[in-house]
């Protein structure tokens, strides 16, 4: 396949270029290339590497922990938003729940559509005083034995684990996890800036959706947010939907971390991609989706409904340049996760490509060198 006349995003900037994909890989990049096969004229459109969502709990009315069929549904639908790889994010309340969810993810690996790279555990290693509203007493201290049990011994399936670094045994756990190739993100914490620094010294490299799941900033309190903003070794995940984090705090994070250490996520849930209206939930509760948010009938925020391309457009509307959006959503996720076979338009990389218009609407999603989704 030849993609010609595109504005190709490479190394943080757009360049006029043609791209040839063969055998599922990027085989050639240049100007005026010819190809004896399928040709796509991008006609000046934006050509990105396939997007990677490192933090997504579900979408399209199902959650990542709902089993293999649910995972297959997510993988079949996520290319509509330009996502070609993702890390199913699980929030298990106990070991048995974790094992069931993990098995469902493993059974769906290799299915058509968005590639499942590895599992992201957001929980249960949260502060008992600053945990997600749905967690309650399920929050627990981290240990190698507990994590090993959650995956029934298969540590290789784990890509990332969220940890509150002030918990008993957390620092030793971070060192253990890094020795097994597991990325540590910090979140749902009441840590001091010193504890954040020590966690980075131990090998932590990410921040779970900065500002969300953290105590409010206070100039008289040595808190976790300040520690995260000051620590250059930590990549900051941001949910840029206009609700979870207000624009001034997005700008604050980018100014402190630098655009190369910020990555956009959806933090998607089963509500992601669902149109506005009133619905009945899985357990019979009624909720409403309006203005990109799902809320119960008391008005409590349940989750956002924004898709990956939607949060990209929100970032653009906040004043970020196309180049900055490209770094946050196209390149930085791969770099932050240590992925070297995708996430960049370069020779030999995976043939995952997204073609978008200037307004960041997906026109085509190409996975392994084949068109998987095309806008009507």
C-alpha positions as a Markdown table, in Angstrom:
| # | Residue | x | y | z |
|---|---|---|---|---|
| 1 | Unk | 0.0 | 0.0 | 0.0 |
| 2 | Unk | 1.2 | 3.5 | -0.9 |
| 3 | Unk | -0.1 | 6.5 | 1.0 |
| 4 | Unk | 0.9 | 9.5 | -1.1 |
| 5 | Unk | 0.6 | 13.3 | -0.7 |
| 6 | Unk | 0.1 | 13.3 | 3.0 |
| 7 | Unk | 1.3 | 15.6 | 5.8 |
| 8 | Unk | 3.1 | 12.9 | 7.7 |
| 9 | Unk | 3.8 | 13.3 | 11.4 |
| 10 | Unk | 7.4 | 12.3 | 12.1 |
| 11 | Unk | 9.6 | 13.2 | 15.1 |
| 12 | Unk | 7.3 | 15.9 | 16.4 |
| 13 | Unk | 6.5 | 17.7 | 13.1 |
| 14 | Unk | 4.5 | 17.4 | 9.9 |
| 15 | Unk | 6.4 | 16.7 | 6.6 |
| 16 | Unk | 5.2 | 16.3 | 3.1 |
| 17 | Unk | 5.9 | 12.6 | 2.3 |
| 18 | Unk | 4.7 | 9.3 | 0.9 |
| 19 | Unk | 4.7 | 6.1 | 2.9 |
| 20 | Unk | 4.8 | 2.5 | 1.6 |
| 21 | Unk | 3.4 | -0.3 | 3.7 |
| 22 | Unk | 4.3 | -3.9 | 2.9 |
| 23 | Unk | 3.9 | -7.1 | 4.9 |
| 24 | Unk | 2.3 | -5.2 | 7.8 |
| 25 | Unk | 5.4 | -2.9 | 8.2 |
| 26 | Unk | 6.5 | 0.6 | 7.1 |
| 27 | Unk | 8.9 | -0.2 | 4.2 |
| 28 | Unk | 9.7 | 3.2 | 2.6 |
| 29 | Unk | 9.2 | 6.9 | 3.4 |
| 30 | Unk | 10.0 | 9.6 | 0.8 |
| 31 | Unk | 8.8 | 12.0 | -1.9 |
| 32 | Unk | 7.4 | 10.9 | -5.2 |
| 33 | Unk | 7.4 | 7.2 | -4.4 |
| 34 | Unk | 5.7 | 4.8 | -6.8 |
| 35 | Unk | 4.1 | 1.5 | -5.9 |
| 36 | Unk | 2.6 | -1.4 | -7.9 |
| 37 | Unk | -0.4 | -2.0 | -5.7 |
| 38 | Unk | -3.1 | -0.2 | -3.7 |
| 39 | Unk | -2.6 | 3.6 | -3.6 |
| 40 | Unk | -4.3 | 6.0 | -1.2 |
| 41 | Unk | -4.1 | 9.7 | -2.1 |
| 42 | Unk | -4.1 | 11.5 | 1.3 |
| 43 | Unk | -4.5 | 14.8 | -0.6 |
| 44 | Unk | -2.8 | 16.9 | 2.1 |
| 45 | Unk | -4.5 | 15.3 | 5.0 |
| 46 | Unk | -2.8 | 14.5 | 8.3 |
| 47 | Unk | -1.0 | 11.1 | 8.5 |
| 48 | Unk | -0.3 | 9.9 | 12.0 |
| 49 | Unk | 1.1 | 6.7 | 13.5 |
| 50 | Unk | -1.7 | 4.6 | 14.9 |
| 51 | Unk | -2.8 | 5.9 | 18.3 |
| 52 | Unk | -2.1 | 4.1 | 21.5 |
| 53 | Unk | -4.4 | 4.4 | 24.5 |
| 54 | Unk | -2.5 | 3.5 | 27.7 |
| 55 | Unk | -5.4 | 4.1 | 30.0 |
| 56 | Unk | -8.9 | 2.8 | 29.0 |
| 57 | Unk | -11.3 | 0.8 | 31.1 |
| 58 | Unk | -13.8 | 0.1 | 28.3 |
| 59 | Unk | -16.1 | 1.6 | 25.8 |
| 60 | Unk | -19.1 | 1.0 | 23.5 |
| 61 | Unk | -21.2 | -0.3 | 26.4 |
| 62 | Unk | -18.8 | -2.8 | 27.8 |
| 63 | Unk | -15.9 | -2.9 | 30.2 |
| 64 | Unk | -12.5 | -4.5 | 29.8 |
| 65 | Unk | -13.2 | -6.8 | 32.7 |
| 66 | Unk | -16.5 | -8.1 | 31.1 |
| 67 | Unk | -14.8 | -11.1 | 29.3 |
| 68 | Unk | -13.4 | -12.0 | 25.9 |
| 69 | Unk | -16.5 | -11.0 | 23.9 |
| 70 | Unk | -16.5 | -7.6 | 25.5 |
| 71 | Unk | -12.8 | -7.2 | 24.6 |
| 72 | Unk | -13.5 | -8.2 | 21.0 |
| 73 | Unk | -16.2 | -5.6 | 20.8 |
| 74 | Unk | -13.9 | -2.9 | 22.0 |
| 75 | Unk | -11.1 | -4.0 | 19.6 |
| 76 | Unk | -13.6 | -4.0 | 16.7 |
| 77 | Unk | -14.9 | -0.5 | 17.5 |
| 78 | Unk | -11.8 | 1.4 | 18.7 |
| 79 | Unk | -10.3 | 1.8 | 15.2 |
| 80 | Unk | -13.2 | 4.2 | 14.5 |
| 81 | Unk | -11.4 | 6.7 | 16.8 |
| 82 | Unk | -7.9 | 6.0 | 15.4 |
| 83 | Unk | -6.7 | 3.7 | 18.2 |
| 84 | Unk | -4.7 | 0.8 | 16.9 |
| 85 | Unk | -3.2 | -0.4 | 20.1 |
| 86 | Unk | -4.3 | -0.2 | 23.8 |
| 87 | Unk | -3.7 | -1.4 | 27.3 |
| 88 | Unk | -7.0 | -2.8 | 28.8 |
| 89 | Unk | -7.2 | -1.1 | 32.2 |
| 90 | Unk | -8.6 | -3.3 | 35.0 |
| 91 | Unk | -9.7 | -2.3 | 38.5 |
| 92 | Unk | -10.2 | -5.6 | 40.3 |
| 93 | Unk | -11.7 | -5.7 | 43.8 |
| 94 | Unk | -10.2 | -9.0 | 44.7 |
| 95 | Unk | -7.9 | -11.7 | 43.3 |
| 96 | Unk | -10.7 | -13.8 | 41.9 |
| 97 | Unk | -12.2 | -10.9 | 40.0 |
| 98 | Unk | -8.7 | -10.1 | 38.6 |
| 99 | Unk | -8.1 | -13.6 | 37.4 |
| 100 | Unk | -11.4 | -13.7 | 35.6 |
| 101 | Unk | -10.8 | -10.3 | 33.9 |
| 102 | Unk | -7.2 | -11.2 | 33.0 |
| 103 | Unk | -8.4 | -14.5 | 31.4 |
| 104 | Unk | -10.9 | -12.6 | 29.3 |
| 105 | Unk | -8.3 | -10.2 | 28.0 |
| 106 | Unk | -5.9 | -13.1 | 27.2 |
| 107 | Unk | -8.6 | -15.0 | 25.3 |
| 108 | Unk | -9.3 | -11.9 | 23.1 |
| 109 | Unk | -5.6 | -11.2 | 22.3 |
| 110 | Unk | -5.0 | -11.4 | 18.5 |
| 111 | Unk | -8.6 | -10.6 | 17.6 |
| 112 | Unk | -9.3 | -8.3 | 14.6 |
| 113 | Unk | -8.9 | -4.6 | 15.2 |
| 114 | Unk | -7.1 | -2.7 | 17.9 |
| 115 | Unk | -4.2 | -4.7 | 19.2 |
| 116 | Unk | -4.2 | -5.6 | 22.9 |
| 117 | Unk | -0.6 | -4.9 | 24.1 |
| 118 | Unk | -0.8 | -5.8 | 27.8 |
| 119 | Unk | -2.8 | -5.3 | 30.9 |
| 120 | Unk | -2.8 | -2.1 | 33.0 |
| 121 | Unk | -3.9 | -2.5 | 36.6 |
| 122 | Unk | -5.4 | 0.6 | 38.1 |
| 123 | Unk | -5.9 | -0.7 | 41.5 |
| 124 | Unk | -6.1 | -2.1 | 44.1 |
| 125 | Unk | -2.9 | -0.5 | 45.5 |
| 126 | Unk | -4.6 | 2.8 | 46.5 |
| 127 | Unk | -4.4 | 5.0 | 49.6 |
| 128 | Unk | -7.2 | 4.0 | 51.9 |
| 129 | Unk | -7.8 | 7.7 | 52.4 |
| 130 | Unk | -7.8 | 8.7 | 48.7 |
| 131 | Unk | -9.2 | 5.8 | 46.6 |
| 132 | Unk | -11.6 | 5.8 | 43.7 |
| 133 | Unk | -15.2 | 6.2 | 44.9 |
| 134 | Unk | -16.1 | 2.7 | 43.8 |
| 135 | Unk | -13.1 | 1.0 | 45.6 |
| 136 | Unk | -13.9 | 1.3 | 49.3 |
| 137 | Unk | -12.3 | -1.5 | 51.4 |
| 138 | Unk | -11.0 | -3.2 | 48.3 |
| 139 | Unk | -7.9 | -1.0 | 48.4 |
| 140 | Unk | -4.9 | -2.9 | 49.7 |
| 141 | Unk | -1.2 | -2.7 | 50.1 |
| 142 | Unk | 1.0 | -3.8 | 47.2 |
| 143 | Unk | 3.0 | -7.0 | 47.3 |
| 144 | Unk | 4.7 | -9.3 | 44.7 |
| 145 | Unk | 2.6 | -12.2 | 46.0 |
| 146 | Unk | -0.7 | -10.4 | 45.5 |
| 147 | Unk | 0.2 | -9.2 | 42.0 |
| 148 | Unk | 1.4 | -12.7 | 41.0 |
| 149 | Unk | -1.9 | -14.1 | 42.2 |
| 150 | Unk | -4.0 | -11.6 | 40.3 |
| 151 | Unk | -2.5 | -12.9 | 37.0 |
| 152 | Unk | -2.3 | -16.6 | 38.1 |
| 153 | Unk | 1.5 | -16.4 | 37.8 |
| 154 | Unk | 1.7 | -14.9 | 34.3 |
| 155 | Unk | 3.6 | -11.7 | 35.1 |
| 156 | Unk | 4.4 | -11.2 | 31.4 |
| 157 | Unk | 0.8 | -10.1 | 30.7 |
| 158 | Unk | 1.2 | -7.1 | 33.0 |
| 159 | Unk | 2.4 | -3.8 | 31.4 |
| 160 | Unk | 1.7 | -1.3 | 34.1 |
| 161 | Unk | 0.4 | -1.1 | 37.7 |
| 162 | Unk | -0.8 | 2.0 | 39.6 |
| 163 | Unk | 0.6 | 2.4 | 43.1 |
| 164 | Unk | 0.3 | 4.9 | 46.0 |
| 165 | Unk | 4.0 | 5.1 | 47.0 |
| 166 | Unk | 3.3 | 6.0 | 50.6 |
| 167 | Unk | 1.7 | 2.6 | 51.3 |
| 168 | Unk | 3.6 | 0.0 | 53.5 |
| 169 | Unk | 6.0 | -2.0 | 51.3 |
| 170 | Unk | 5.3 | 0.2 | 48.2 |
| 171 | Unk | 8.9 | 1.3 | 47.6 |
| 172 | Unk | 10.2 | -2.3 | 47.7 |
| 173 | Unk | 7.3 | -3.3 | 45.5 |
| 174 | Unk | 8.2 | -0.6 | 42.9 |
| 175 | Unk | 11.8 | -2.0 | 42.7 |
| 176 | Unk | 10.4 | -5.6 | 42.4 |
| 177 | Unk | 8.0 | -4.6 | 39.6 |
| 178 | Unk | 10.7 | -2.8 | 37.6 |
| 179 | Unk | 12.9 | -5.8 | 37.9 |
| 180 | Unk | 10.1 | -7.8 | 36.1 |
| 181 | Unk | 9.6 | -5.2 | 33.4 |
| 182 | Unk | 6.4 | -3.8 | 34.8 |
| 183 | Unk | 5.9 | 0.0 | 34.5 |
| 184 | Unk | 4.8 | 1.8 | 37.7 |
| 185 | Unk | 2.5 | 4.7 | 37.6 |
| 186 | Unk | 1.7 | 6.8 | 40.7 |
| 187 | Unk | -1.9 | 7.6 | 41.6 |
| 188 | Unk | -4.7 | 7.7 | 44.2 |
| 189 | Unk | -2.1 | 8.8 | 46.7 |
| 190 | Unk | -1.5 | 11.2 | 49.6 |
| 191 | Unk | 2.2 | 11.0 | 49.2 |
| 192 | Unk | 4.6 | 13.9 | 49.9 |
| 193 | Unk | 6.8 | 15.3 | 47.2 |
| 194 | Unk | 9.7 | 13.5 | 48.8 |
| 195 | Unk | 7.9 | 10.2 | 48.5 |
| 196 | Unk | 7.1 | 10.9 | 44.8 |
| 197 | Unk | 10.8 | 11.5 | 44.3 |
| 198 | Unk | 11.8 | 8.3 | 46.1 |
| 199 | Unk | 9.3 | 6.4 | 43.9 |
| 200 | Unk | 11.0 | 7.8 | 40.8 |
| 201 | Unk | 14.3 | 6.9 | 42.2 |
| 202 | Unk | 13.0 | 3.3 | 42.6 |
| 203 | Unk | 11.9 | 3.3 | 38.9 |
| 204 | Unk | 8.3 | 4.7 | 38.7 |
| 205 | Unk | 7.9 | 6.5 | 35.4 |
| 206 | Unk | 4.2 | 7.5 | 35.0 |
| 207 | Unk | 1.5 | 9.5 | 36.7 |
| 208 | Unk | -2.1 | 8.1 | 36.5 |
| 209 | Unk | -4.3 | 10.9 | 35.1 |
| 210 | Unk | -2.6 | 13.8 | 36.9 |
| 211 | Unk | -4.9 | 16.0 | 39.1 |
| 212 | Unk | -7.6 | 13.2 | 39.1 |
| 213 | Unk | -7.2 | 10.9 | 42.1 |
| 214 | Unk | -4.9 | 13.4 | 43.8 |
| 215 | Unk | -5.5 | 15.8 | 46.7 |
| 216 | Unk | -6.0 | 19.4 | 45.8 |
| 217 | Unk | -2.9 | 21.6 | 45.5 |
| 218 | Unk | -2.2 | 23.7 | 48.7 |
| 219 | Unk | 0.8 | 25.9 | 49.1 |
| 220 | Unk | 1.0 | 25.0 | 52.8 |
| 221 | Unk | 0.9 | 21.3 | 52.2 |
| 222 | Unk | 3.8 | 19.3 | 50.7 |
| 223 | Unk | 1.6 | 17.2 | 48.4 |
| 224 | Unk | 1.8 | 14.7 | 45.6 |
| 225 | Unk | 0.7 | 17.0 | 42.7 |
| 226 | Unk | 3.7 | 19.3 | 43.4 |
| 227 | Unk | 6.0 | 16.3 | 43.6 |
| 228 | Unk | 4.7 | 15.0 | 40.2 |
| 229 | Unk | 5.1 | 18.4 | 38.5 |
| 230 | Unk | 8.6 | 18.8 | 39.8 |
| 231 | Unk | 9.8 | 15.3 | 39.0 |
| 232 | Unk | 11.2 | 15.3 | 35.4 |
| 233 | Unk | 11.4 | 11.5 | 35.2 |
| 234 | Unk | 7.7 | 11.0 | 35.4 |
| 235 | Unk | 5.4 | 11.1 | 32.3 |
| 236 | Unk | 2.0 | 12.7 | 33.1 |
| 237 | Unk | -1.2 | 11.2 | 31.8 |
| 238 | Unk | -3.9 | 13.8 | 31.2 |
| 239 | Unk | -7.6 | 13.4 | 30.5 |
| 240 | Unk | -8.2 | 16.4 | 28.2 |
| 241 | Unk | -12.0 | 16.4 | 27.9 |
| 242 | Unk | -12.7 | 19.8 | 29.4 |
| 243 | Unk | -14.3 | 18.4 | 32.5 |
| 244 | Unk | -11.9 | 16.2 | 34.4 |
| 245 | Unk | -9.2 | 18.8 | 34.3 |
| 246 | Unk | -9.8 | 22.5 | 33.5 |
| 247 | Unk | -7.7 | 24.1 | 30.7 |
| 248 | Unk | -5.4 | 26.2 | 33.1 |
| 249 | Unk | -4.3 | 23.0 | 34.8 |
| 250 | Unk | -3.6 | 21.3 | 31.4 |
| 251 | Unk | -1.4 | 24.3 | 30.5 |
| 252 | Unk | 0.2 | 24.1 | 34.0 |
| 253 | Unk | 1.1 | 20.5 | 33.5 |
| 254 | Unk | 2.5 | 21.0 | 30.0 |
| 255 | Unk | 4.5 | 24.0 | 31.0 |
| 256 | Unk | 6.0 | 22.1 | 34.0 |
| 257 | Unk | 6.5 | 18.7 | 32.4 |
| 258 | Unk | 7.3 | 19.8 | 28.9 |
| 259 | Unk | 5.2 | 18.5 | 25.9 |
| 260 | Unk | 7.5 | 15.4 | 25.6 |
| 261 | Unk | 6.5 | 14.2 | 29.1 |
| 262 | Unk | 2.7 | 14.5 | 28.7 |
| 263 | Unk | 0.5 | 11.9 | 27.1 |
| 264 | Unk | -3.2 | 12.1 | 26.4 |
| 265 | Unk | -5.5 | 9.3 | 27.5 |
| 266 | Unk | -9.3 | 8.7 | 27.5 |
| 267 | Unk | -9.7 | 7.0 | 30.9 |
| 268 | Unk | -12.5 | 5.5 | 28.9 |
| 269 | Unk | -15.3 | 3.4 | 30.4 |
| 270 | Unk | -18.3 | 1.5 | 29.2 |
| 271 | Unk | -19.9 | 5.0 | 28.6 |
| 272 | Unk | -17.3 | 6.0 | 26.1 |
| 273 | Unk | -18.8 | 6.6 | 22.6 |
| 274 | Unk | -22.4 | 6.5 | 23.8 |
| 275 | Unk | -24.8 | 9.2 | 22.6 |
| 276 | Unk | -26.7 | 11.6 | 24.8 |
| 277 | Unk | -29.8 | 10.3 | 26.5 |
| 278 | Unk | -31.1 | 8.5 | 29.6 |
| 279 | Unk | -30.2 | 4.8 | 30.1 |
| 280 | Unk | -30.5 | 2.0 | 32.6 |
| 281 | Unk | -27.2 | 0.6 | 33.8 |
| 282 | Unk | -26.1 | -3.0 | 34.2 |
| 283 | Unk | -27.3 | -3.1 | 37.8 |
| 284 | Unk | -30.6 | -1.3 | 37.1 |
| 285 | Unk | -29.5 | 2.2 | 38.0 |
| 286 | Unk | -30.6 | 5.1 | 35.8 |
| 287 | Unk | -28.1 | 7.5 | 34.5 |
| 288 | Unk | -27.9 | 10.3 | 31.9 |
| 289 | Unk | -25.3 | 11.2 | 29.3 |
| 290 | Unk | -25.1 | 14.9 | 28.5 |
| 291 | Unk | -22.3 | 17.2 | 27.4 |
| 292 | Unk | -19.8 | 14.3 | 27.2 |
| 293 | Unk | -20.4 | 13.2 | 30.7 |
| 294 | Unk | -22.3 | 10.3 | 32.3 |
| 295 | Unk | -24.0 | 11.2 | 35.6 |
| 296 | Unk | -26.4 | 9.5 | 37.9 |
| 297 | Unk | -29.7 | 11.2 | 38.6 |
| 298 | Unk | -28.3 | 13.0 | 41.6 |
| 299 | Unk | -25.8 | 14.7 | 39.3 |
| 300 | Unk | -22.7 | 12.7 | 40.5 |
| 301 | Unk | -20.1 | 12.3 | 37.7 |
| 302 | Unk | -19.7 | 8.6 | 36.7 |
| 303 | Unk | -17.3 | 9.0 | 33.8 |
| 304 | Unk | -16.6 | 10.8 | 30.6 |
| 305 | Unk | -17.9 | 9.6 | 27.2 |
| 306 | Unk | -15.3 | 11.2 | 25.1 |
| 307 | Unk | -13.5 | 9.0 | 22.5 |
| 308 | Unk | -9.8 | 9.2 | 21.7 |
| 309 | Unk | -10.2 | 11.5 | 18.7 |
| 310 | Unk | -12.6 | 13.6 | 20.6 |
| 311 | Unk | -10.1 | 14.4 | 23.4 |
| 312 | Unk | -7.6 | 15.2 | 20.7 |
| 313 | Unk | -10.0 | 17.8 | 19.3 |
| 314 | Unk | -10.6 | 19.2 | 22.8 |
| 315 | Unk | -6.8 | 19.6 | 23.2 |
| 316 | Unk | -6.7 | 21.5 | 19.9 |
| 317 | Unk | -9.6 | 23.7 | 21.0 |
| 318 | Unk | -7.6 | 24.6 | 24.2 |
| 319 | Unk | -4.9 | 26.2 | 22.1 |
| 320 | Unk | -2.5 | 23.3 | 21.6 |
| 321 | Unk | -0.9 | 23.2 | 18.2 |
| 322 | Unk | -1.3 | 20.2 | 15.9 |
| 323 | Unk | 2.3 | 19.3 | 16.5 |
| 324 | Unk | 1.8 | 19.4 | 20.3 |
| 325 | Unk | -1.4 | 17.2 | 20.0 |
| 326 | Unk | 0.6 | 14.8 | 17.8 |
| 327 | Unk | 3.2 | 14.4 | 20.4 |
| 328 | Unk | 0.8 | 13.9 | 23.2 |
| 329 | Unk | -1.4 | 11.4 | 21.5 |
| 330 | Unk | 0.7 | 9.8 | 18.8 |
| 331 | Unk | 4.3 | 9.5 | 19.9 |
| 332 | Unk | 4.5 | 10.0 | 23.7 |
| 333 | Unk | 2.3 | 7.0 | 24.6 |
| 334 | Unk | 4.6 | 4.6 | 22.9 |
| 335 | Unk | 7.8 | 6.2 | 24.3 |
| 336 | Unk | 6.4 | 6.3 | 27.8 |
| 337 | Unk | 5.5 | 2.6 | 27.6 |
| 338 | Unk | 8.9 | 1.6 | 26.1 |
| 339 | Unk | 7.3 | 0.4 | 22.9 |
| 340 | Unk | 9.7 | 0.4 | 19.9 |
| 341 | Unk | 7.8 | -1.5 | 17.2 |
| 342 | Unk | 4.9 | 1.1 | 16.8 |
| 343 | Unk | 3.9 | 4.6 | 17.7 |
| 344 | Unk | 6.1 | 6.3 | 15.2 |
| 345 | Unk | 6.2 | 6.5 | 11.4 |
| 346 | Unk | 9.6 | 5.1 | 10.7 |
| 347 | Unk | 11.1 | 2.3 | 8.7 |
| 348 | Unk | 10.4 | -1.1 | 10.1 |
| 349 | Unk | 7.7 | 0.0 | 12.4 |
| 350 | Unk | 4.3 | -1.6 | 12.5 |
| 351 | Unk | 2.1 | -0.5 | 9.6 |
| 352 | Unk | -0.5 | 1.2 | 11.8 |
| 353 | Unk | -1.5 | 4.6 | 10.3 |
| 354 | Unk | -4.4 | 7.0 | 10.9 |
| 355 | Unk | -5.4 | 9.6 | 8.3 |
| 356 | Unk | -7.3 | 12.6 | 9.7 |
| 357 | Unk | -8.6 | 15.9 | 8.4 |
| 358 | Unk | -7.4 | 19.2 | 9.7 |
| 359 | Unk | -10.1 | 19.1 | 12.4 |
| 360 | Unk | -8.8 | 15.8 | 13.7 |
| 361 | Unk | -11.7 | 13.6 | 12.4 |
| 362 | Unk | -10.7 | 10.1 | 11.5 |
| 363 | Unk | -10.9 | 9.3 | 7.8 |
| 364 | Unk | -9.1 | 6.0 | 7.6 |
| 365 | Unk | -7.5 | 3.7 | 10.2 |
| 366 | Unk | -4.9 | 1.2 | 8.8 |
| 367 | Unk | -3.8 | -1.7 | 11.0 |
| 368 | Unk | -0.9 | -4.0 | 9.9 |
| 369 | Unk | -0.9 | -2.4 | 6.5 |
| 370 | Unk | -4.6 | -3.0 | 5.8 |
| 371 | Unk | -7.6 | -0.6 | 5.9 |
| 372 | Unk | -9.7 | -1.6 | 8.9 |
| 373 | Unk | -11.9 | 1.5 | 9.2 |
| 374 | Unk | -13.0 | 4.1 | 6.7 |
| 375 | Unk | -15.3 | 7.0 | 7.5 |
| 376 | Unk | -18.5 | 7.1 | 5.3 |
